[in-house]
Amino acid sequence: MPHGDRMQISQRLLYALPAMPLAALTLPLYIIVPTFYSETLGLSLGVVASALLIVRVLDAINDPLIGWLSDRWRPAFGRRRTVFALSLPLTAFATIRLFWPPLDAGGLYIAFWGAVLSVGFTASLLPFTAWGAELSGDYQERSHIAAFREGFTLCGTLIAIVLPFAVGLDSAEGFHGLALLGVSVGIMLVFLGAVTVLTVPEPVEYSISRVSFGSGLKHMSANRPFLRLISAFFLNGLANGIPATLFLYFVSDRLEAPDMRGPLLFLYFAAGIAGVPLAVKAAGHFGKHRSWCWAMLLACASFAVVPAFGSGDIAQFAVICLITGLLLGFDLVLPASIQADVIDVDTAQSGEQRSGLYFAAWSLATKLSLALGVGIVFPMLAYFGFSPSSLAPNADGALFALAALYAWLPVALKGCAIALMWSFPLDARSQADIRLQIEKLRGEAV
């Protein structure tokens, strides 16, 4: 799509559809699955954390390989659409296996099927997000495309909340809530993915040359806006991943309201849907990076008071869920839109449009931040004597450690992300100049 063109709403909608099942498997993978395997199947926190950390180490290999493949392989059907279409059956099958484990599943089971799902999910997500980044070169239109995709992401997240808790997660026998979610996600992913593949065109490619993998990494390391963005993205992802990992424990043990886990999660992500158009509107007035920074500042101010909450403080915590949920829309839409802008810097300098490799870096940063969140907080909780088992109550010190890790550690991390992004160099005018340079070079090459 040429610079300055806007997509029709129907095309944004059709492109964004697969984000719903992809998101419906993402939230359980990082929140519900670790809790289900530890609380319901009885695996220790150390075993679950180690298995998931192994999976993320494997991601360090398959993410860049799949990103490179989606950039370099140019079949007639399109480099983005082909890889995405081929990945869907694998992702769907691995989701069902991981979300519907046998009663004797152990650490090896979660590590193996987690690794298979990671490969399939990466092969689905990377070409899908690169596809969206390349559909338009316009600074504001990219926010609209990201908003549609992330809006469906939040809808998928709500599905992931409603289905497991509606059926129940208390037993690993039979067709429990997590199993229902896995089967539903598998079916939706194949069907909606096929609709997108058949109705949304392959984006225009602006490559005028090819660079080697080593030279490409040099260009990437010299891309200063990319380095600042991915650093902030990682820190903010870690800041979001820690409370995501601890949310169920915090509500059950600190607030002593296990029955409110589902409703509070639903409130948080439903508010996120309302935050998506707010993020687009703010970006149009104040720019993407500055709007994102203000959202993170407000999130820090809200989270700072959370450790003061204790047993029965449901209403107060619900207000925090509502506020931070609205701000979640900013976290999802604005960095995703800025990602497309920093790829333009590389395309103009290297001559090759390598969105797949760049989104591989962001995907790896996301997965590592979430896995690191588990790897950090679970051992720290164990050190302070916190136990997820309901057989014995936790001591006050252990519950305070849970609350402090849940809220104050993310505040510190978000503060670092804000410092990186406050004076970010890419705005609408500078990005437009880069796009004109890219189109001029492509025109000369043709």
C-alpha positions in Angstrom: 0.0 0.0 0.0 1.6 3.3 -1.0 2.5 5.9 1.5 -0.4 8.0 2.7 -3.1 5.5 1.6 -5.7 4.5 4.1 -7.2 1.0 4.4 -10.9 0.4 4.3 -12.4 -0.5 7.6 -13.5 -3.9 6.2 -9.9 -4.7 5.3 -8.6 -3.8 8.8 -11.3 -6.0 10.2 -10.5 -9.0 8.0 -6.8 -8.7 8.7 -7.2 -8.5 12.5 -9.5 -11.5 12.9 -6.8 -14.1 13.8 -5.6 -11.9 16.6 -8.6 -13.2 18.6 -7.6 -16.9 18.8 -3.9 -16.0 19.1 -4.6 -13.9 22.1 -6.9 -16.5 23.6 -4.0 -18.9 23.8 -1.4 -16.2 24.9 -3.0 -15.2 28.2 -3.6 -18.8 29.5 -0.1 -19.7 28.4 1.5 -17.2 30.8 -1.2 -16.9 33.6 -3.6 -19.9 33.7 -1.3 -22.7 32.5 1.4 -22.3 35.1 -1.2 -22.0 37.8 -3.2 -25.0 36.5 -0.1 -27.2 36.3 1.1 -26.2 39.8 -2.2 -26.0 41.7 -4.4 -28.6 39.9 -1.8 -31.1 38.6 0.4 -30.6 41.7 3.7 -29.8 40.0 6.1 -27.6 42.1 6.6 -24.0 41.2 10.3 -24.7 40.5 9.4 -27.4 38.0 6.9 -25.3 36.1 9.2 -22.2 36.1 12.1 -24.4 34.8 10.0 -25.9 32.0 8.7 -22.6 30.8 12.2 -21.1 31.0 13.6 -23.9 28.8 10.8 -23.1 26.3 11.9 -19.5 26.2 15.5 -20.4 25.7 14.5 -22.4 22.6 12.7 -19.3 21.4 16.0 -17.6 21.1 16.7 -20.0 18.2 13.4 -20.4 16.5 12.2 -16.8 16.6 15.0 -15.3 14.4 15.0 -18.3 12.1 11.3 -18.0 11.4 11.6 -14.3 11.1 14.4 -14.7 8.6 12.4 -17.3 6.7 9.3 -15.1 6.4 11.5 -12.3 5.0 13.5 -14.4 2.5 11.1 -17.0 1.2 9.0 -15.5 -1.6 6.5 -18.1 -2.8 3.9 -17.0 -5.4 1.2 -16.8 -2.7 3.2 -14.3 -0.7 5.9 -14.4 1.9 3.7 -13.3 4.8 0.5 -15.2 3.9 2.3 -18.5 3.1 4.2 -18.9 6.3 1.2 -17.8 8.3 -1.1 -20.3 6.6 1.2 -23.2 7.0 1.7 -22.6 10.7 -2.0 -22.7 11.7 -2.6 -26.5 12.0 0.6 -27.0 14.1 -0.3 -24.1 16.4 -3.9 -25.4 16.8 -2.9 -29.0 17.6 -0.1 -28.0 20.1 -2.6 -25.7 21.9 -5.0 -28.6 22.5 -2.3 -30.9 23.8 -0.9 -28.3 26.2 -4.2 -27.1 27.5 -5.7 -30.6 27.9 -2.9 -32.5 29.6 -3.2 -36.1 31.0 -3.4 -36.6 34.7 0.2 -37.8 34.9 1.6 -34.9 33.0 4.9 -33.7 34.4 7.7 -31.3 33.7 8.8 -33.0 30.5 5.2 -32.9 29.2 4.8 -29.1 29.7 8.3 -28.5 28.4 7.8 -30.6 25.2 4.3 -29.3 24.2 5.2 -25.8 25.3 8.2 -25.9 22.9 6.0 -27.3 20.0 3.4 -24.6 20.7 6.1 -21.9 20.8 7.3 -22.9 17.4 3.8 -22.9 15.9 2.8 -19.7 17.7 5.9 -17.9 16.5 5.3 -19.1 12.9 1.8 -17.7 13.2 2.5 -14.5 15.0 5.6 -13.2 13.2 4.3 -13.1 9.6 0.9 -11.9 10.9 2.3 -8.9 12.7 4.9 -8.2 9.9 2.0 -8.3 7.4 0.1 -5.7 9.4 3.2 -3.4 9.7 3.6 -3.5 5.9 0.0 -2.9 4.9 0.5 0.9 5.2 3.4 3.4 5.4 1.3 6.1 6.9 2.2 7.1 10.5 -1.4 7.4 11.7 -2.9 4.6 9.7 -0.5 2.2 11.3 -2.1 3.1 14.6 -5.5 2.3 13.2 -4.3 -1.1 11.9 -2.7 -1.9 15.2 -5.8 -0.8 17.1 -8.0 -3.2 15.1 -5.6 -6.1 15.7 -5.1 -5.3 19.4 -8.9 -4.8 19.9 -9.4 -8.4 18.7 -6.5 -9.4 20.9 -8.4 -8.1 23.9 -11.6 -9.8 22.7 -9.7 -13.1 22.5 -8.3 -12.4 26.0 -11.8 -12.1 27.3 -12.7 -15.4 25.7 -9.7 -16.9 27.5 -11.0 -15.6 30.8 -14.7 -16.6 30.4 -14.4 -20.1 29.1 -12.0 -21.7 31.7 -13.5 -20.1 34.7 -17.1 -20.8 33.5 -16.4 -24.5 33.3 -13.9 -24.7 36.1 -10.2 -25.3 36.7 -10.4 -27.2 40.0 -10.0 -30.6 38.5 -7.7 -32.0 35.8 -10.1 -34.8 35.0 -12.5 -34.8 32.1 -13.3 -31.9 29.8 -12.3 -29.1 32.2 -12.2 -25.3 31.4 -8.7 -25.2 30.1 -9.4 -28.1 27.7 -12.5 -26.4 26.4 -10.4 -23.3 25.8 -7.7 -25.2 23.9 -10.2 -26.9 21.6 -12.1 -23.6 21.0 -8.8 -21.8 20.2 -7.7 -24.5 17.8 -10.9 -24.4 15.8 -11.1 -20.6 15.7 -7.4 -20.2 14.7 -7.7 -22.5 11.7 -11.1 -21.0 10.5 -10.4 -17.2 11.1 -6.8 -17.6 9.8 -8.1 -19.1 6.6 -10.6 -16.2 6.2 -7.7 -13.6 6.5 -5.4 -15.5 4.2 -8.0 -15.6 1.5 -9.3 -12.1 1.7 -6.4 -9.8 2.7 -3.8 -9.1 0.0 -0.1 -9.5 0.5 1.5 -6.1 1.2 3.8 -4.3 -1.2 7.4 -5.1 -0.6 9.9 -2.2 -0.7 13.1 -4.2 -0.8 15.6 -3.1 -3.4 18.4 -5.4 -2.4 19.3 -8.2 -0.1 21.8 -8.1 2.8 23.4 -11.1 4.5 22.3 -12.2 7.9 25.4 -10.7 9.5 25.1 -7.4 7.7 21.5 -7.3 8.6 22.4 -7.6 12.3 24.9 -4.8 11.9 22.2 -2.6 10.4 19.9 -3.6 13.3 22.4 -2.8 15.9 23.0 0.6 14.3 19.3 1.4 14.3 19.2 3.7 17.4 15.4 4.2 17.5 15.0 0.4 17.4 17.4 -0.1 20.3 15.6 2.4 22.4 12.2 1.0 21.6 13.0 -2.6 22.1 14.7 -1.8 25.5 11.7 0.1 26.6 9.4 -2.6 25.2 11.3 -5.3 27.1 11.2 -3.4 30.4 7.5 -2.6 30.0 6.8 -6.2 29.0 8.6 -7.4 32.2 6.6 -4.8 34.2 3.4 -6.2 32.8 4.4 -9.8 32.9 5.1 -9.8 36.7 1.6 -8.8 37.8 0.1 -11.1 35.1 2.0 -14.0 36.6 1.0 -13.1 40.1 -2.6 -11.9 39.6 -4.4 -15.1 40.5 -2.3 -15.6 43.6 -2.7 -11.9 44.6 -6.5 -12.1 44.4 -6.8 -15.5 46.0 -4.3 -15.1 48.9 -3.8 -11.4 49.5 -7.4 -10.3 48.9 -8.8 -13.6 49.9 -11.3 -13.6 47.1 -10.6 -16.5 44.8 -14.1 -16.3 43.3 -13.3 -12.8 42.0 -10.4 -13.8 39.9 -12.4 -14.3 36.8 -14.6 -11.2 37.1 -11.6 -8.9 37.9 -9.6 -10.2 35.0 -12.7 -9.7 32.8 -13.0 -6.1 34.0 -9.4 -5.4 33.3 -9.4 -6.6 29.8 -12.8 -5.2 29.0 -11.5 -1.8 30.0 -8.6 -2.4 27.7 -11.0 -2.6 24.8 -12.3 0.8 25.7 -8.7 2.1 26.0 -7.8 1.2 22.4 -9.7 4.1 20.7 -8.4 6.4 23.4 -4.8 5.4 22.5 -5.4 6.1 18.8 -7.0 9.5 19.6 -4.2 10.4 22.0 -1.5 9.4 19.4 -3.2 11.7 16.8 -2.9 14.7 19.2 0.3 14.1 21.1 2.3 11.6 19.1 2.7 7.9 19.7 5.7 7.8 22.1 4.6 10.7 24.3 1.1 9.3 24.6 2.6 5.9 25.6 4.8 7.5 28.3 1.9 9.4 29.9 -0.1 6.1 30.0 2.8 4.3 31.7 3.1 7.2 34.2 -0.6 6.9 35.1 -0.2 3.1 35.5 2.7 3.6 37.9 0.6 6.1 40.0 -2.3 3.6 40.2 -0.2 0.5 41.0 1.8 2.3 43.7 -1.0 2.0 46.2 -1.8 -1.7 45.6 0.4 -3.2 48.4 -1.8 -1.4 50.9 -4.8 -3.5 49.9 -5.6 -6.5 52.0 -8.4 -9.0 52.7 -11.7 -7.9 51.4 -10.5 -4.8 49.5 -12.2 -5.9 46.3 -13.9 -2.6 45.4 -10.6 -0.7 45.7 -8.7 -3.2 43.6 -11.5 -3.2 41.0 -10.9 0.5 40.5 -7.2 -0.2 39.9 -8.2 -2.9 37.4 -10.4 -0.4 35.6 -7.8 2.3 35.4 -4.9 0.1 34.4 -7.2 -1.8 32.0 -7.9 1.4 30.1 -4.1 2.1 30.0 -3.5 -1.4 28.7 -5.0 -0.2 25.4 -2.1 2.2 25.1 0.5 -0.5 25.9 -0.9 -2.7 23.1 -1.5 -0.2 20.3 1.2 2.4 20.5 4.4 0.3 20.7 3.0 -2.0 18.0 2.6 1.1 15.7 6.0 2.5 16.6 7.5 -0.9 15.7 6.5 -0.4 12.1 8.1 3.1 12.1 11.5 1.9 13.3 11.6 -0.8 10.6 11.4 2.0 8.1 14.7 3.3 9.4 16.3 0.0 8.6 14.6 -0.3 5.2 16.0 3.1 4.2 19.5 2.3 5.4 19.9 -1.4 4.3 17.6 -1.5 1.2 15.8 -4.6 2.4 12.4 -4.6 4.1 13.0 -7.1 7.0 9.9 -6.8 9.1 9.9 -10.5 9.9 13.3 -10.4 11.6 12.5 -7.2 13.5 9.2 -8.7 14.8 11.2 -11.8 15.7 13.3 -9.6 18.0 10.2 -8.1 19.5 8.6 -11.5 19.9 11.7 -12.8 21.6 11.8 -9.7 23.9 8.1 -10.3 24.8 8.6 -14.0 25.5 11.8 -13.5 27.5 10.2 -10.7 29.6 7.2 -12.9 30.5 9.4 -15.9 31.2 11.8 -13.9 33.2 8.9 -12.6 35.2 8.1 -16.2 36.2 11.8 -17.0 36.7 12.2 -14.0 39.1 9.1 -13.9 41.1 8.4 -17.6 41.7 11.8 -18.2 43.4 11.5 -15.0 45.3 8.0 -16.0 46.6 9.4 -19.3 47.6 12.3 -17.6 49.4 9.8 -15.5 51.4 7.8 -18.6 52.3 4.8 -18.1 50.0 3.0 -21.3 49.0 0.2 -21.5 46.4 -1.3 -24.5 48.2 -4.6 -23.9 50.0 -3.8 -26.5 52.7 -2.1 -23.9 55.0 -2.4 -20.1 55.2 0.5 -18.0 54.3 2.3 -15.8 56.8 1.8 -12.0 56.7 5.4 -11.5 55.5 4.9 -13.9 52.6 1.7 -12.1 51.7 3.4 -8.7 51.8 6.2 -10.0 49.6 3.5 -11.1 47.1 1.9 -7.7 47.1 5.3 -5.8 46.8 6.4 -8.0 43.9 3.0 -7.6 42.3 3.0 -3.8 42.3 6.2 -2.1 43.2 8.7 -4.0 41.1 6.6 -3.2 37.9 6.5 0.5 38.8 10.3 0.6 38.9 10.6 -1.2 35.6 8.0 1.1 33.9 9.9 4.1 35.2 13.0 3.0 33.3 10.9 2.4 30.1 9.5 6.0 30.4 13.0 7.4 30.6 13.9 5.7 27.4 10.9 6.7 25.4 10.2 10.3 26.6 12.5 11.9 24.0 12.1 9.3 21.2 13.3 10.7 17.9 10.6 9.4 15.5 7.5 11.5 15.1 5.0 11.9 12.3 7.2 14.4 10.3 10.4 12.4 10.5 8.7 9.1 9.7 7.0 10.7 6.7 10.5 11.9 5.4 11.8 8.3 5.8 8.9 6.9 3.9 9.4 9.3 1.0 13.1 8.2 0.9 12.1 4.5 0.8 9.6 5.1 -2.0 12.1 7.2 -4.0 14.7 4.4 -3.8 12.2 1.8 -4.8 11.1 3.9 -7.7 14.6 4.4 -8.9 15.3 0.6 -8.6 12.2 -0.3 -10.6 
